[in-house]
Amino acid sequence: MLKAVFFDIDDTLYDTSGFAKLARNAALDMMIDAGLPLTTSEAYDLLREIIAQKGSNYDKHFNVLTKTVFGEEKPLLIALGMINYHNVKFALLRPFPRTTSTLIDLTSKGYRLGVISNGITIKQWEKLIRLGIYNFFEEVVTSDEVGFEKPHSRIFEEALNRMGCKAEKSIMIGNKFNEDIMGAVNAGMSAILVNSQLTKEEKDLIEKEKLDVRVIADISDLQKIL
Amino acid sequence: MLKAVFFDIDDTLYDTSGFAKLARNAALDMMIDAGLPLTTSEAYDLLREIIAQKGSNYDKHFNVLTKTVFGEEKPLLIALGMINYHNVKFALLRPFPRTTSTLIDLTSKGYRLGVISNGITIKQWEKLIRLGIYNFFEEVVTSDEVGFEKPHSRIFEEALNRMGCKAEKSIMIGNKFNEDIMGAVNAGMSAILVNSQLTKEEKDLIEKEKLDVRVIADISDLQKIL
């Protein structure tokens, strides 16, 4: 019988992508109101470009944005952007509607829960704390700590080691086929894809290789399967 | 007639010291609840020591605290500390009761307002934005930008230049005798001390040198003087 259930965080336990867009627009609207000479949609495109270039964990996107537009950094606009981004983000940071009840259900059934996440350790803990769900997880294993990102087997093996669980008694839940699903399968675990759909090629691969992979539409479907 | 009124930020426009203590205690209580093996008062003393050593603008006080206690950093405790510190700080960040009405009064009388502050530019803007008063100020001049801290004359001269005001038509309001008051006086401005009391030596100095320095008990007293 399965013993350990591991989760990805972003877009698996909560709606990262949805709130990020709202928070960015709120930030840019305040900056435009204070003198940024762009439309919201021009500013949004420029910010996305900067995030793509610098990476989402870079913490000076708004500095680069003002420098790009004005030729120099504009402290008031940067501060307005950062504050409004964070205000909206923290106000909206909530688990998916059925995340918490699903975690309670799995805990009550005796499963041990963990997290395997690509990201910066303290930032990932911060998300779990702000989401109000950090107490559910025995171990939170990040690429930052391990030095390898999903889908590399090392991050899955480290998580299994820390929990003292065997791969064949563990399952990974995530929204990214390559990172979460194939990473887990290659480490000997089974896997469930959530909030995402399989492509034709992915379906064929699963069938051909007889991979232990399932797809669910909503995290609460775990309650029926597990 | 006076034209420009410059303000210090911390403990002049809002109660920095009071809320910092509350926010630190809230953070430490959460960390203790999650396994930090200290009493609140032991933890508070240790945190103060770390802040004194590393400076208040260092952003990894809780990292150092867990490393000191456990011999290694504890990401969950660090994240709990940071989040609860910021939650309490942002909830409590309010101007002194009569700050806003005083700024409105001075603006309505035709004074031009500015800020002269020792600190990091974006952090100081962040405070003014979160306090809801940033629109009052034509110029916010920080030591970070100028490269000189109060009481150095250069930061006062830079503020006067940017406003296009003469020193003898400008006044500085602050809570620190040496930084705010003597700094302004040495740059040729007059000055008003608020939220602080003069020592015997400071009184003697003002009298002996006939300095243009006054003392008020509350920021709202500016409405009677100016």
Boltz contact constraints between the chains, C-beta under 6 A:
constraints:
  - contact:
      token1: [A, 75]
      token2: [B, 121]
      max_distance: 6.0
  - contact:
      token1: [A, 75]
      token2: [B, 122]
      max_distance: 6.0
  - contact:
      token1: [A, 75]
      token2: [B, 125]
      max_distance: 6.0
  - contact:
      token1: [A, 76]
      token2: [B, 125]
      max_distance: 6.0
  - contact:
      token1: [A, 78]
      token2: [B, 122]
      max_distance: 6.0
  - contact:
      token1: [A, 79]
      token2: [B, 122]
      max_distance: 6.0
  - contact:
      token1: [A, 79]
      token2: [B, 125]
      max_distance: 6.0
  - contact:
      token1: [A, 79]
      token2: [B, 126]
      max_distance: 6.0
  - contact:
      token1: [A, 79]
      token2: [B, 129]
      max_distance: 6.0
  - contact:
      token1: [A, 83]
      token2: [B, 129]
      max_distance: 6.0
  - contact:
      token1: [A, 121]
      token2: [B, 75]
      max_distance: 6.0
  - contact:
      token1: [A, 122]
      token2: [B, 75]
      max_distance: 6.0
  - contact:
      token1: [A, 122]
      token2: [B, 78]
      max_distance: 6.0
  - contact:
      token1: [A, 122]
      token2: [B, 79]
      max_distance: 6.0
  - contact:
      token1: [A, 125]
      token2: [B, 75]
      max_distance: 6.0
  - contact:
      token1: [A, 125]
      token2: [B, 76]
      max_distance: 6.0
  - contact:
      token1: [A, 125]
      token2: [B, 79]
      max_distance: 6.0
  - contact:
      token1: [A, 126]
      token2: [B, 79]
      max_distance: 6.0
  - contact:
      token1: [A, 126]
      token2: [B, 83]
      max_distance: 6.0
  - contact:
      token1: [A, 129]
      token2: [B, 79]
      max_distance: 6.0
  - contact:
      token1: [A, 129]
      token2: [B, 83]
      max_distance: 6.0
